[in-house]
Structures are given as structure tokens and as C-alpha cells.
């Protein structure tokens, strides 16, 4: 059983403090979190306790760990109105497979595919465009 710290486990206290820093922008999205050694010194906690706090933040999708590179604050997932964005725009259309798509799907060039394009905007500017392809269902 973890040692309580003001009614909650120590790792939870550390995770809550780091969460506040991420949500307030003190640690901005995409920024590298301090090294475990720096966090153990700051919070006067064991490395395992700091790792448990980071795991809790990862479970809450607030941080992303890139093996060998560190742990980063995850991009914000606020409502579009709050971050100046808009709802994603999605369109579907039928396309014919070019040589590259035909090779990926192991079909003939010219085979009909369904293309779905999702576009997101941030402050009116295009942020991302994601295109996915699927084979059309053939009725038998």
C-alpha cells in the first residue's frame, strides 16, 4: 500500500502538480518534461514514484513517452471553439487506384477505392489533412 501524502499516494500528488503545469501552459504542448532525475530532486521522491506519476499522466493522455528521447506534453485536445479551431471536415469519394495504391492493396490499377479525407483547421488555417483508403465492398 502506498504511503499516503495528505490523503493520497505520493505519485498522485506529483502527477497532479505536473498536470497543473501542463494544463496551465507552464509546460506547453510538445515540450519535453524535466528528466526523471530532476523530478526526483524537485519532489524529493524515489525514481519509481516519479515513474508512477508519469505513467498516470500517460494513462490520462497528457504526456507521450518516446523511448530513448524523453517524455513530452501531449498536444491539447480542447474543444475546437476553445483552441481557435473548427470541427473536422470529412469528405468521401470514389477514386481509382493508381500504381502505388494498387500495390498497397494488392489489386489492379484502376480498381475502385473509397477515399475519406478529414481536414482540420486551426484559427482558419489548415492544420492537418488525413486521407484514408478502403476497398469498396462488392456485392456477391
C-alpha positions in Angstrom: 0.0 0.0 0.0 1.5 3.4 -1.0 2.4 5.8 1.7 -0.4 8.4 1.8 0.6 12.1 1.3 -2.2 14.3 2.6 -4.8 11.6 1.9 -3.5 10.4 -1.4 -0.5 8.4 -2.7 2.7 10.5 -3.3 2.8 9.7 -7.0 -0.7 11.1 -7.4 0.4 14.4 -5.8 3.3 14.6 -8.2 1.1 13.7 -11.2 -1.4 16.4 -10.1 1.3 19.0 -9.9 2.6 18.1 -13.4 -0.9 18.0 -14.7 -1.5 21.6 -13.5 1.7 22.7 -15.2 0.7 21.1 -18.5 -2.9 22.5 -18.4 -1.7 26.0 -17.4 0.8 26.0 -20.3 3.9 26.2 -17.9 4.8 23.0 -19.8 3.5 23.7 -23.3 2.2 21.1 -25.7 5.1 19.2 -27.3 7.6 20.4 -24.6 9.9 17.9 -23.0 9.2 17.2 -19.3 12.1 17.5 -16.9 14.3 14.4 -16.6 13.3 11.8 -14.0 16.4 12.8 -12.0 15.3 16.4 -11.9 11.8 15.4 -10.9 13.1 13.1 -8.1 15.2 16.0 -6.8 12.4 18.6 -7.1 9.7 16.4 -5.4 12.2 14.6 -3.1 10.7 11.3 -4.2 12.1 7.9 -5.4 12.5 7.3 -9.1 9.8 4.6 -9.0 7.4 7.1 -7.6 8.2 9.7 -10.3 7.8 6.9 -13.0 4.4 6.0 -11.5 3.3 9.7 -11.7 4.4 9.9 -15.3 2.6 6.6 -16.1 -0.6 8.1 -14.6 -0.2 11.2 -16.9 0.4 8.9 -19.8 -2.8 6.9 -19.0 -4.7 10.3 -19.0 -3.2 11.1 -22.4 -1.5 14.2 -21.0 2.1 13.0 -21.9 3.7 10.8 -24.5 6.9 9.0 -23.9 9.3 8.5 -26.8 11.7 5.7 -25.9 15.3 7.0 -25.6 14.2 10.6 -26.2 12.1 11.5 -23.2 8.5 12.3 -22.2 6.7 15.2 -23.8 3.5 17.1 -23.0 0.8 15.8 -25.4 -0.9 18.2 -27.8 -4.0 19.7 -26.3 -7.4 18.1 -27.1 -9.6 21.0 -26.2 -12.9 21.7 -27.8 -12.4 23.4 -31.2 -14.0 26.6 -30.0 -11.5 26.9 -27.2 -8.4 26.5 -29.2 -9.5 28.6 -32.2 -10.1 25.5 -34.4 -13.2 24.1 -36.0 -14.9 20.8 -36.3 -13.1 18.4 -38.7 -14.4 18.4 -42.2 -14.8 15.0 -43.7 -15.5 14.1 -47.3 -15.8 10.7 -49.1 -15.4 9.9 -52.7 -14.8 7.0 -55.0 -11.3 7.0 -56.7 -9.5 4.6 -58.9 -6.3 3.0 -57.6 -3.1 4.4 -59.0 0.0 2.2 -59.2 1.0 2.9 -55.6 -2.4 2.3 -54.1 -2.9 -0.8 -56.3 0.4 -2.2 -54.9 -0.6 -1.5 -51.3 -4.0 -3.1 -51.7 -2.7 -5.9 -54.0 -5.3 -5.0 -56.6 -5.2 -4.0 -60.3 -4.6 -0.4 -61.3 -8.0 1.2 -61.8 -9.7 -0.7 -59.0 -12.4 1.4 -57.3 -11.5 2.6 -53.8 -13.2 4.7 -51.2 -11.1 7.8 -50.2 -12.0 9.6 -47.0 -10.4 12.9 -46.4 -10.5 14.6 -43.0 -9.4 18.2 -42.8 -8.8 20.2 -39.5 -8.3 23.9 -39.2 -6.7 26.0 -36.5 -7.5 29.7 -36.5 -8.8 29.3 -40.0 -5.6 27.8 -41.4 -5.4 24.2 -42.5 -3.8 22.2 -39.7 -3.9 18.6 -40.9 -5.2 16.6 -43.9 -5.7 12.9 -43.4 -6.6 10.6 -46.3 -7.6 7.0 -45.8 -8.5 4.5 -48.4 -10.6 1.3 -48.3 -11.6 -1.2 -50.9 -15.2 -0.8 -51.9 -17.4 -3.7 -50.8 -18.5 -5.7 -53.7 -21.9 -7.4 -53.5 -21.9 -11.1 -54.2 
